[in-house]
Amino acid sequence: MYSSIPDMDGSTLGARLNGLAKGFANRSSIIEEVEGWELPELERERIIEMLKVIRW
């Protein structure tokens, strides 16, 4: 999704995924937050679909 590791590290999505991995968030709350982000609809849908298939 990102062109480089630093781009991913500095992203809001990267921060949310780190929180999910560490147990500070859950997938449902991240998806709910992403639904409110001001992104093109297709980008938002792509992120949400990715979140739904992640297995930890």
C-alpha distance matrix in Angstrom:
0.0 3.8 6.9 9.0 10.2 12.2 9.6 8.1 11.8 13.0 10.9 12.9 10.4 10.6 14.3 14.7 13.3 15.6 18.3 17.8 18.1 21.2 22.8 22.8 21.0 20.7 18.1 20.4 20.6 16.8 16.5 19.6 18.2 15.0 17.5 19.2 16.4 17.2 14.2 14.7 15.7 13.3 10.2 12.1 13.1 9.7 8.9 12.6 12.6 10.0 12.3 15.3 14.7 13.9 17.1 18.4
3.8 0.0 3.8 5.5 7.2 8.8 6.2 5.7 9.5 10.4 9.2 12.1 10.6 10.1 13.6 15.0 13.9 15.5 18.5 18.7 18.8 21.4 23.5 23.2 21.9 22.2 20.1 22.5 22.1 18.3 18.6 21.4 19.5 16.5 19.4 20.5 17.3 17.8 15.2 16.1 17.8 15.8 12.5 14.4 16.0 13.0 11.8 15.5 16.0 13.3 15.1 18.4 17.9 16.6 19.5 20.2
6.9 3.8 0.0 3.8 7.2 8.7 6.7 7.9 11.1 12.0 11.7 15.1 14.1 13.2 16.6 18.4 17.3 18.5 21.7 22.1 21.9 24.4 26.7 26.5 25.4 25.8 23.9 26.3 25.9 22.1 22.4 25.1 23.0 20.1 22.8 23.7 20.3 20.4 17.7 18.3 20.4 18.3 15.2 17.6 19.2 16.1 15.4 19.1 19.4 16.8 18.7 21.9 21.2 19.9 22.7 23.3
9.0 5.5 3.8 0.0 3.8 5.5 5.3 6.5 8.8 10.2 11.1 14.6 14.0 12.2 15.2 17.6 16.4 16.8 20.2 21.1 20.4 22.5 25.3 25.1 24.5 25.4 23.9 26.6 26.0 22.3 23.2 25.9 23.7 21.2 24.3 25.0 21.7 22.1 19.9 21.1 23.1 21.2 17.9 19.8 21.5 18.5 17.1 20.6 21.2 18.1 19.5 22.9 22.0 20.1 22.4 22.4
10.2 7.2 7.2 3.8 0.0 3.8 5.4 5.1 6.0 8.6 10.0 13.4 12.8 10.1 12.8 15.5 14.1 13.8 17.4 18.5 17.4 19.3 22.3 22.2 22.0 23.2 22.2 25.1 24.4 20.8 22.3 25.0 22.7 20.7 24.2 24.8 21.8 22.8 21.0 22.6 24.4 22.7 19.2 20.4 22.2 19.3 17.2 20.5 21.2 17.8 18.6 22.1 21.2 18.7 20.6 20.1
12.2 8.8 8.7 5.5 3.8 0.0 3.8 5.4 4.9 6.1 8.6 12.2 12.7 10.2 12.2 15.4 14.9 14.3 17.5 19.3 18.6 20.0 22.9 22.2 22.3 23.9 23.2 25.9 24.6 21.1 22.9 25.2 22.4 20.7 24.2 24.3 21.0 21.9 20.5 22.5 24.7 23.6 19.9 21.0 23.3 20.8 18.5 21.7 23.0 19.9 20.3 24.0 23.6 21.1 23.2 22.4
9.6 6.2 6.7 5.3 5.4 3.8 0.0 3.8 5.5 5.4 6.4 10.1 10.6 9.1 11.5 14.2 14.1 14.4 17.3 18.8 18.8 20.5 22.9 22.1 21.5 22.8 21.7 24.1 22.8 19.1 20.5 22.7 19.9 17.8 21.1 21.2 17.8 18.4 16.8 18.8 21.0 20.0 16.3 17.5 20.0 17.7 15.6 19.0 20.4 17.7 18.3 22.0 22.0 19.9 22.5 22.2
8.1 5.7 7.9 6.5 5.1 5.4 3.8 0.0 3.8 5.4 5.2 8.5 7.8 5.8 8.8 11.2 10.5 11.1 14.1 15.2 15.2 17.1 19.5 18.9 18.3 19.4 18.3 20.9 19.9 16.2 17.7 20.2 17.7 15.7 19.2 19.8 16.8 18.0 16.4 18.5 20.2 19.0 15.3 16.0 18.2 15.7 13.2 16.3 17.7 14.7 15.0 18.7 18.6 16.4 18.8 18.5
11.8 9.5 11.1 8.8 6.0 4.9 5.5 3.8 0.0 3.8 5.6 8.4 8.8 5.8 7.3 10.6 10.3 9.6 12.6 14.5 14.2 15.4 18.1 17.3 17.4 19.2 18.8 21.5 20.1 16.7 18.9 21.1 18.4 17.2 20.9 21.1 18.2 19.8 18.8 21.4 23.0 22.2 18.5 18.7 21.0 18.8 15.9 18.6 20.3 17.2 16.9 20.6 20.6 17.8 19.8 18.7
13.0 10.4 12.0 10.2 8.6 6.1 5.4 5.4 3.8 0.0 3.8 6.8 8.7 7.0 7.6 11.0 11.9 11.5 13.7 16.0 16.5 17.4 19.7 18.2 18.0 20.1 19.7 21.9 20.0 16.7 18.8 20.5 17.4 16.2 19.8 19.3 16.3 17.5 17.0 19.8 21.9 21.6 17.8 18.0 20.8 19.1 16.2 19.0 21.1 18.6 18.1 21.9 22.5 20.0 22.4 21.4
10.9 9.2 11.7 11.1 10.0 8.6 6.4 5.2 5.6 3.8 0.0 3.8 5.3 5.1 6.4 8.7 9.9 10.8 12.6 14.3 15.4 16.8 18.6 17.0 16.1 17.7 16.9 18.8 17.0 13.6 15.4 17.1 14.0 12.5 16.1 15.9 12.8 14.3 13.6 16.5 18.3 18.2 14.4 14.2 17.1 15.7 12.7 15.4 17.8 15.5 15.0 18.7 19.7 17.6 20.3 19.9
12.9 12.1 15.1 14.6 13.4 12.2 10.1 8.5 8.4 6.8 3.8 0.0 3.8 5.4 5.1 6.3 8.7 9.9 10.6 12.4 14.3 15.4 16.5 14.5 13.3 14.9 14.4 15.9 13.7 10.5 12.6 13.8 10.6 9.7 13.4 12.9 10.4 12.5 12.6 15.9 17.3 17.7 14.2 13.0 16.0 15.3 11.9 13.8 16.7 14.9 13.7 17.3 18.9 17.0 19.6 19.1
10.4 10.6 14.1 14.0 12.8 12.7 10.6 7.8 8.8 8.7 5.3 3.8 0.0 3.8 5.4 5.0 6.1 8.6 9.8 10.4 12.2 14.2 15.2 13.9 12.1 13.0 11.7 13.7 12.3 8.6 10.3 12.4 10.0 8.4 12.2 12.8 10.6 13.1 12.4 15.2 15.9 15.8 12.3 11.1 13.5 12.4 8.8 10.7 13.3 11.2 10.0 13.7 15.1 13.3 16.1 16.0
10.6 10.1 13.2 12.2 10.1 10.2 9.1 5.8 5.8 7.0 5.1 5.4 3.8 0.0 3.8 5.5 5.1 6.2 8.6 9.8 10.5 12.4 14.2 13.4 12.5 13.8 13.1 15.8 14.5 11.1 13.2 15.6 13.3 12.1 15.9 16.6 14.3 16.7 15.8 18.4 19.3 18.8 15.2 14.5 16.6 14.8 11.4 13.5 15.5 12.6 11.6 15.3 15.9 13.3 15.6 14.9
14.3 13.6 16.6 15.2 12.8 12.2 11.5 8.8 7.3 7.6 6.4 5.1 5.4 3.8 0.0 3.8 5.5 5.1 6.3 8.7 9.9 10.7 12.3 10.7 10.4 12.6 12.9 15.3 13.3 10.4 13.4 15.2 12.5 12.5 16.2 16.3 14.5 17.2 17.2 20.3 21.1 21.2 17.7 16.4 18.6 17.5 13.8 15.2 17.7 15.3 13.4 16.9 18.0 15.3 17.1 15.8
14.7 15.0 18.4 17.6 15.5 15.4 14.2 11.2 10.6 11.0 8.7 6.3 5.0 5.5 3.8 0.0 3.8 5.4 5.0 6.2 8.7 9.9 10.5 8.9 7.4 9.1 9.2 11.5 9.6 6.8 10.0 11.8 9.6 9.9 13.6 14.1 13.0 16.3 16.3 19.3 19.5 19.7 16.5 14.6 16.5 15.8 12.0 12.6 15.2 13.2 10.6 13.9 15.4 13.0 15.0 13.9
13.3 13.9 17.3 16.4 14.1 14.9 14.1 10.5 10.3 11.9 9.9 8.7 6.1 5.1 5.5 3.8 0.0 3.8 5.3 4.9 6.1 8.6 9.8 9.6 8.3 9.2 8.7 11.9 11.2 8.3 10.8 13.5 12.2 11.8 15.3 16.6 15.5 18.6 17.9 20.4 20.4 19.9 16.8 15.2 16.4 15.1 11.4 12.1 13.9 11.2 8.9 12.1 12.9 10.0 11.7 10.6
15.6 15.5 18.5 16.8 13.8 14.3 14.4 11.1 9.6 11.5 10.8 9.9 8.6 6.2 5.1 5.4 3.8 0.0 3.8 5.4 5.1 6.2 8.6 8.5 8.8 10.7 11.4 14.6 13.5 11.2 14.2 16.5 14.9 15.0 18.6 19.5 18.2 21.3 20.9 23.6 23.9 23.4 20.2 18.8 20.2 18.7 15.1 15.9 17.7 14.8 12.6 15.6 16.0 12.7 13.5 11.4
18.3 18.5 21.7 20.2 17.4 17.5 17.3 14.1 12.6 13.7 12.6 10.6 9.8 8.6 6.3 5.0 5.3 3.8 0.0 3.8 5.5 5.1 6.1 4.9 5.5 8.2 9.9 12.7 11.0 9.6 13.1 14.7 13.3 14.3 17.7 18.3 17.7 21.1 21.3 24.2 24.2 24.3 21.2 19.2 20.7 19.9 16.1 16.2 18.4 16.1 13.2 15.8 16.9 13.8 14.5 12.3
17.8 18.7 22.1 21.1 18.5 19.3 18.8 15.2 14.5 16.0 14.3 12.4 10.4 9.8 8.7 6.2 4.9 5.4 3.8 0.0 3.8 5.4 5.1 5.7 4.7 5.6 6.9 10.2 9.6 8.3 11.3 13.5 13.0 13.7 16.8 18.2 18.0 21.5 21.3 23.8 23.3 23.1 20.4 18.3 19.0 18.2 14.7 14.2 15.9 13.7 10.5 12.6 13.6 10.7 11.1 9.1
18.1 18.8 21.9 20.4 17.4 18.6 18.8 15.2 14.2 16.5 15.4 14.3 12.2 10.5 9.9 8.7 6.1 5.1 5.5 3.8 0.0 3.8 5.6 7.7 8.1 8.8 9.9 13.5 13.4 11.9 14.6 17.1 16.6 16.9 20.1 21.6 21.0 24.4 23.9 26.2 25.8 25.2 22.4 20.7 21.3 19.9 16.5 16.5 17.5 14.8 12.1 14.2 14.1 10.6 10.2 7.3
21.2 21.4 24.4 22.5 19.3 20.0 20.5 17.1 15.4 17.4 16.8 15.4 14.2 12.4 10.7 9.9 8.6 6.2 5.1 5.4 3.8 0.0 3.8 5.7 7.9 9.8 12.0 15.1 14.3 13.5 16.7 18.6 17.8 18.8 22.0 23.0 22.6 26.0 26.0 28.7 28.4 28.1 25.2 23.4 24.2 23.1 19.6 19.5 20.9 18.3 15.5 17.4 17.7 14.3 13.6 10.4
22.8 23.5 26.7 25.3 22.3 22.9 22.9 19.5 18.1 19.7 18.6 16.5 15.2 14.2 12.3 10.5 9.8 8.6 6.1 5.1 5.6 3.8 0.0 3.8 5.6 7.2 10.1 12.7 12.0 12.2 15.3 16.8 16.5 18.1 20.8 21.9 22.2 25.8 26.0 28.7 28.0 28.0 25.4 23.1 23.8 23.2 19.7 18.8 20.4 18.4 15.1 16.5 17.4 14.4 13.6 10.8
22.8 23.2 26.5 25.1 22.2 22.2 22.1 18.9 17.3 18.2 17.0 14.5 13.9 13.4 10.7 8.9 9.6 8.5 4.9 5.7 7.7 5.7 3.8 0.0 3.8 7.1 10.3 12.3 10.5 10.8 14.3 15.2 14.3 16.4 19.2 19.7 20.0 23.6 24.3 27.3 26.9 27.3 24.6 22.1 23.2 23.0 19.4 18.6 20.8 19.1 15.7 17.5 18.9 16.2 16.2 13.8
21.0 21.9 25.4 24.5 22.0 22.3 21.5 18.3 17.4 18.0 16.1 13.3 12.1 12.5 10.4 7.4 8.3 8.8 5.5 4.7 8.1 7.9 5.6 3.8 0.0 3.8 6.9 8.5 6.8 7.3 10.6 11.5 11.1 13.1 15.7 16.6 17.1 20.8 21.5 24.3 23.6 24.1 21.6 18.9 19.8 19.9 16.4 15.2 17.5 16.3 12.6 14.3 16.3 14.0 14.5 12.9
20.7 22.2 25.8 25.4 23.2 23.9 22.8 19.4 19.2 20.1 17.7 14.9 13.0 13.8 12.6 9.1 9.2 10.7 8.2 5.6 8.8 9.8 7.2 7.1 3.8 0.0 3.8 5.5 5.6 6.5 8.8 10.2 11.0 12.6 14.6 16.3 17.2 21.0 21.3 23.6 22.4 22.7 20.7 17.8 18.0 18.3 15.1 13.2 15.1 14.3 10.5 11.3 13.5 11.8 12.3 11.4
18.1 20.1 23.9 23.9 22.2 23.2 21.7 18.3 18.8 19.7 16.9 14.4 11.7 13.1 12.9 9.2 8.7 11.4 9.9 6.9 9.9 12.0 10.1 10.3 6.9 3.8 0.0 3.8 5.5 5.2 6.2 8.6 9.9 10.5 12.3 14.7 15.5 19.1 18.9 20.9 19.3 19.4 17.6 14.8 14.6 14.8 11.8 9.7 11.4 10.8 7.0 7.7 10.2 9.2 10.5 10.7
20.4 22.5 26.3 26.6 25.1 25.9 24.1 20.9 21.5 21.9 18.8 15.9 13.7 15.8 15.3 11.5 11.9 14.6 12.7 10.2 13.5 15.1 12.7 12.3 8.5 5.5 3.8 0.0 3.8 5.5 5.2 6.1 8.6 9.9 10.6 13.0 14.7 18.3 18.5 20.4 18.5 19.1 17.9 14.5 14.3 15.4 12.8 10.0 12.1 12.7 9.1 9.0 12.3 12.2 13.7 14.3
20.6 22.1 25.9 26.0 24.4 24.6 22.8 19.9 20.1 20.0 17.0 13.7 12.3 14.5 13.3 9.6 11.2 13.5 11.0 9.6 13.4 14.3 12.0 10.5 6.8 5.6 5.5 3.8 0.0 3.8 5.5 5.0 6.2 8.7 9.9 11.2 12.9 16.6 17.5 19.9 18.6 19.7 18.0 14.6 15.3 16.6 13.5 11.3 14.2 14.4 10.9 11.9 15.1 14.4 16.0 16.0
16.8 18.3 22.1 22.3 20.8 21.1 19.1 16.2 16.7 16.7 13.6 10.5 8.6 11.1 10.4 6.8 8.3 11.2 9.6 8.3 11.9 13.5 12.2 10.8 7.3 6.5 5.2 5.5 3.8 0.0 3.8 5.4 5.0 6.1 8.6 10.1 10.8 14.5 14.8 17.3 16.4 17.1 15.0 11.9 12.9 13.6 10.2 8.8 11.9 11.6 8.3 10.3 13.3 12.4 14.6 14.7
16.5 18.6 22.4 23.2 22.3 22.9 20.5 17.7 18.9 18.8 15.4 12.6 10.3 13.2 13.4 10.0 10.8 14.2 13.1 11.3 14.6 16.7 15.3 14.3 10.6 8.8 6.2 5.2 5.5 3.8 0.0 3.8 5.4 5.1 6.2 8.9 10.1 13.5 13.4 15.3 13.7 14.4 12.9 9.5 9.9 11.2 8.5 6.0 9.2 10.0 7.2 8.4 11.9 12.1 14.7 15.8
19.6 21.4 25.1 25.9 25.0 25.2 22.7 20.2 21.1 20.5 17.1 13.8 12.4 15.6 15.2 11.8 13.5 16.5 14.7 13.5 17.1 18.6 16.8 15.2 11.5 10.2 8.6 6.1 5.0 5.4 3.8 0.0 3.8 5.5 5.2 7.0 9.3 12.8 13.7 15.9 14.2 15.8 14.7 11.0 11.8 13.9 11.5 9.1 12.4 13.6 11.0 11.8 15.5 15.8 18.2 19.0
18.2 19.5 23.0 23.7 22.7 22.4 19.9 17.7 18.4 17.4 14.0 10.6 10.0 13.3 12.5 9.6 12.2 14.9 13.3 13.0 16.6 17.8 16.5 14.3 11.1 11.0 9.9 8.6 6.2 5.0 5.4 3.8 0.0 3.8 5.4 5.4 6.8 10.6 11.9 14.7 14.0 15.8 13.9 10.5 12.4 14.1 11.2 10.0 13.7 14.3 11.8 13.7 17.0 16.6 19.3 19.7
15.0 16.5 20.1 21.2 20.7 20.7 17.8 15.7 17.2 16.2 12.5 9.7 8.4 12.1 12.5 9.9 11.8 15.0 14.3 13.7 16.9 18.8 18.1 16.4 13.1 12.6 10.5 9.9 8.7 6.1 5.1 5.5 3.8 0.0 3.8 5.3 5.1 8.6 8.9 11.4 10.7 12.1 10.1 6.7 9.0 10.5 7.8 7.2 11.0 11.6 9.9 12.1 15.2 15.2 18.3 19.2
17.5 19.4 22.8 24.3 24.2 24.2 21.1 19.2 20.9 19.8 16.1 13.4 12.2 15.9 16.2 13.6 15.3 18.6 17.7 16.8 20.1 22.0 20.8 19.2 15.7 14.6 12.3 10.6 9.9 8.6 6.2 5.2 5.4 3.8 0.0 3.8 5.7 8.4 9.0 10.8 9.2 11.4 10.5 6.8 8.3 11.1 9.5 7.9 11.4 13.1 11.8 13.0 16.4 17.2 20.3 21.7
19.2 20.5 23.7 25.0 24.8 24.3 21.2 19.8 21.1 19.3 15.9 12.9 12.8 16.6 16.3 14.1 16.6 19.5 18.3 18.2 21.6 23.0 21.9 19.7 16.6 16.3 14.7 13.0 11.2 10.1 8.9 7.0 5.4 5.3 3.8 0.0 3.8 6.5 8.6 11.2 10.6 13.4 12.3 9.0 11.4 14.0 12.2 11.4 15.0 16.3 14.9 16.5 19.9 20.2 23.3 24.2
16.4 17.3 20.3 21.7 21.8 21.0 17.8 16.8 18.2 16.3 12.8 10.4 10.6 14.3 14.5 13.0 15.5 18.2 17.7 18.0 21.0 22.6 22.2 20.0 17.1 17.2 15.5 14.7 12.9 10.8 10.1 9.3 6.8 5.1 5.7 3.8 0.0 3.8 5.7 9.0 9.6 12.1 10.1 7.6 10.9 12.7 10.8 11.2 14.8 15.5 14.6 16.9 19.8 19.8 23.1 24.0
17.2 17.8 20.4 22.1 22.8 21.9 18.4 18.0 19.8 17.5 14.3 12.5 13.1 16.7 17.2 16.3 18.6 21.3 21.1 21.5 24.4 26.0 25.8 23.6 20.8 21.0 19.1 18.3 16.6 14.5 13.5 12.8 10.6 8.6 8.4 6.5 3.8 0.0 3.8 7.0 8.6 11.4 9.9 8.4 11.9 13.7 12.6 13.6 16.8 17.6 17.4 19.7 22.4 22.6 26.1 27.2
14.2 15.2 17.7 19.9 21.0 20.5 16.8 16.4 18.8 17.0 13.6 12.6 12.4 15.8 17.2 16.3 17.9 20.9 21.3 21.3 23.9 26.0 26.0 24.3 21.5 21.3 18.9 18.5 17.5 14.8 13.4 13.7 11.9 8.9 9.0 8.6 5.7 3.8 0.0 3.8 6.1 8.2 6.4 6.0 9.5 10.7 10.3 11.9 14.6 15.3 15.8 18.1 20.4 20.9 24.5 25.9
14.7 16.1 18.3 21.1 22.6 22.5 18.8 18.5 21.4 19.8 16.5 15.9 15.2 18.4 20.3 19.3 20.4 23.6 24.2 23.8 26.2 28.7 28.7 27.3 24.3 23.6 20.9 20.4 19.9 17.3 15.3 15.9 14.7 11.4 10.8 11.2 9.0 7.0 3.8 0.0 3.8 5.6 5.4 6.3 8.7 10.1 11.0 12.5 14.4 15.7 16.9 18.7 20.7 21.8 25.6 27.4
15.7 17.8 20.4 23.1 24.4 24.7 21.0 20.2 23.0 21.9 18.3 17.3 15.9 19.3 21.1 19.5 20.4 23.9 24.2 23.3 25.8 28.4 28.0 26.9 23.6 22.4 19.3 18.5 18.6 16.4 13.7 14.2 14.0 10.7 9.2 10.6 9.6 8.6 6.1 3.8 0.0 3.8 5.5 5.2 6.1 8.6 10.0 10.6 12.2 14.3 15.4 16.5 18.8 20.4 24.1 26.2
13.3 15.8 18.3 21.2 22.7 23.6 20.0 19.0 22.2 21.6 18.2 17.7 15.8 18.8 21.2 19.7 19.9 23.4 24.3 23.1 25.2 28.1 28.0 27.3 24.1 22.7 19.4 19.1 19.7 17.1 14.4 15.8 15.8 12.1 11.4 13.4 12.1 11.4 8.2 5.6 3.8 0.0 3.8 5.5 5.1 6.1 8.7 9.9 10.4 12.2 14.2 15.3 16.9 18.7 22.4 24.8
10.2 12.5 15.2 17.9 19.2 19.9 16.3 15.3 18.5 17.8 14.4 14.2 12.3 15.2 17.7 16.5 16.8 20.2 21.2 20.4 22.4 25.2 25.4 24.6 21.6 20.7 17.6 17.9 18.0 15.0 12.9 14.7 13.9 10.1 10.5 12.3 10.1 9.9 6.4 5.4 5.5 3.8 0.0 3.8 5.4 5.0 6.3 8.7 9.9 10.6 12.4 14.4 15.9 16.9 20.7 22.7
12.1 14.4 17.6 19.8 20.4 21.0 17.5 16.0 18.7 18.0 14.2 13.0 11.1 14.5 16.4 14.6 15.2 18.8 19.2 18.3 20.7 23.4 23.1 22.1 18.9 17.8 14.8 14.5 14.6 11.9 9.5 11.0 10.5 6.7 6.8 9.0 7.6 8.4 6.0 6.3 5.2 5.5 3.8 0.0 3.8 5.5 5.2 6.2 8.7 10.0 10.7 12.5 14.8 15.8 19.5 21.4
13.1 16.0 19.2 21.5 22.2 23.3 20.0 18.2 21.0 20.8 17.1 16.0 13.5 16.6 18.6 16.5 16.4 20.2 20.7 19.0 21.3 24.2 23.8 23.2 19.8 18.0 14.6 14.3 15.3 12.9 9.9 11.8 12.4 9.0 8.3 11.4 10.9 11.9 9.5 8.7 6.1 5.1 5.4 3.8 0.0 3.8 5.5 5.1 6.1 8.5 9.8 10.6 12.7 14.6 18.2 20.6
9.7 13.0 16.1 18.5 19.3 20.8 17.7 15.7 18.8 19.1 15.7 15.3 12.4 14.8 17.5 15.8 15.1 18.7 19.9 18.2 19.9 23.1 23.2 23.0 19.9 18.3 14.8 15.4 16.6 13.6 11.2 13.9 14.1 10.5 11.1 14.0 12.7 13.7 10.7 10.1 8.6 6.1 5.0 5.5 3.8 0.0 3.8 5.5 5.2 6.2 8.7 10.0 11.1 12.7 16.4 18.9
8.9 11.8 15.4 17.1 17.2 18.5 15.6 13.2 15.9 16.2 12.7 11.9 8.8 11.4 13.8 12.0 11.4 15.1 16.1 14.7 16.5 19.6 19.7 19.4 16.4 15.1 11.8 12.8 13.5 10.2 8.5 11.5 11.2 7.8 9.5 12.2 10.8 12.6 10.3 11.0 10.0 8.7 6.3 5.2 5.5 3.8 0.0 3.8 5.5 5.1 6.2 8.7 10.3 10.9 14.6 16.5
12.6 15.5 19.1 20.6 20.5 21.7 19.0 16.3 18.6 19.0 15.4 13.8 10.7 13.5 15.2 12.6 12.1 15.9 16.2 14.2 16.5 19.5 18.8 18.6 15.2 13.2 9.7 10.0 11.3 8.8 6.0 9.1 10.0 7.2 7.9 11.4 11.2 13.6 11.9 12.5 10.6 9.9 8.7 6.2 5.1 5.5 3.8 0.0 3.8 5.4 5.0 6.3 9.0 10.3 13.8 15.9
12.6 16.0 19.4 21.2 21.2 23.0 20.4 17.7 20.3 21.1 17.8 16.7 13.3 15.5 17.7 15.2 13.9 17.7 18.4 15.9 17.5 20.9 20.4 20.8 17.5 15.1 11.4 12.1 14.2 11.9 9.2 12.4 13.7 11.0 11.4 15.0 14.8 16.8 14.6 14.4 12.2 10.4 9.9 8.7 6.1 5.2 5.5 3.8 0.0 3.8 5.4 5.1 6.7 9.1 12.5 15.4
10.0 13.3 16.8 18.1 17.8 19.9 17.7 14.7 17.2 18.6 15.5 14.9 11.2 12.6 15.3 13.2 11.2 14.8 16.1 13.7 14.8 18.3 18.4 19.1 16.3 14.3 10.8 12.7 14.4 11.6 10.0 13.6 14.3 11.6 13.1 16.3 15.5 17.6 15.3 15.7 14.3 12.2 10.6 10.0 8.5 6.2 5.1 5.4 3.8 0.0 3.8 5.4 5.5 6.5 10.2 12.8
12.3 15.1 18.7 19.5 18.6 20.3 18.3 15.0 16.9 18.1 15.0 13.7 10.0 11.6 13.4 10.6 8.9 12.6 13.2 10.5 12.1 15.5 15.1 15.7 12.6 10.5 7.0 9.1 10.9 8.3 7.2 11.0 11.8 9.9 11.8 14.9 14.6 17.4 15.8 16.9 15.4 14.2 12.4 10.7 9.8 8.7 6.2 5.0 5.4 3.8 0.0 3.8 5.6 5.5 8.9 10.9
15.3 18.4 21.9 22.9 22.1 24.0 22.0 18.7 20.6 21.9 18.7 17.3 13.7 15.3 16.9 13.9 12.1 15.6 15.8 12.6 14.2 17.4 16.5 17.5 14.3 11.3 7.7 9.0 11.9 10.3 8.4 11.8 13.7 12.1 13.0 16.5 16.9 19.7 18.1 18.7 16.5 15.3 14.4 12.5 10.6 10.0 8.7 6.3 5.1 5.4 3.8 0.0 3.8 5.8 8.5 11.3
14.7 17.9 21.2 22.0 21.2 23.6 22.0 18.6 20.6 22.5 19.7 18.9 15.1 15.9 18.0 15.4 12.9 16.0 16.9 13.6 14.1 17.7 17.4 18.9 16.3 13.5 10.2 12.3 15.1 13.3 11.9 15.5 17.0 15.2 16.4 19.9 19.8 22.4 20.4 20.7 18.8 16.9 15.9 14.8 12.7 11.1 10.3 9.0 6.7 5.5 5.6 3.8 0.0 3.8 6.3 9.7
13.9 16.6 19.9 20.1 18.7 21.1 19.9 16.4 17.8 20.0 17.6 17.0 13.3 13.3 15.3 13.0 10.0 12.7 13.8 10.7 10.6 14.3 14.4 16.2 14.0 11.8 9.2 12.2 14.4 12.4 12.1 15.8 16.6 15.2 17.2 20.2 19.8 22.6 20.9 21.8 20.4 18.7 16.9 15.8 14.6 12.7 10.9 10.3 9.1 6.5 5.5 5.8 3.8 0.0 3.8 6.5
17.1 19.5 22.7 22.4 20.6 23.2 22.5 18.8 19.8 22.4 20.3 19.6 16.1 15.6 17.1 15.0 11.7 13.5 14.5 11.1 10.2 13.6 13.6 16.2 14.5 12.3 10.5 13.7 16.0 14.6 14.7 18.2 19.3 18.3 20.3 23.3 23.1 26.1 24.5 25.6 24.1 22.4 20.7 19.5 18.2 16.4 14.6 13.8 12.5 10.2 8.9 8.5 6.3 3.8 0.0 3.8
18.4 20.2 23.3 22.4 20.1 22.4 22.2 18.5 18.7 21.4 19.9 19.1 16.0 14.9 15.8 13.9 10.6 11.4 12.3 9.1 7.3 10.4 10.8 13.8 12.9 11.4 10.7 14.3 16.0 14.7 15.8 19.0 19.7 19.2 21.7 24.2 24.0 27.2 25.9 27.4 26.2 24.8 22.7 21.4 20.6 18.9 16.5 15.9 15.4 12.8 10.9 11.3 9.7 6.5 3.8 0.0
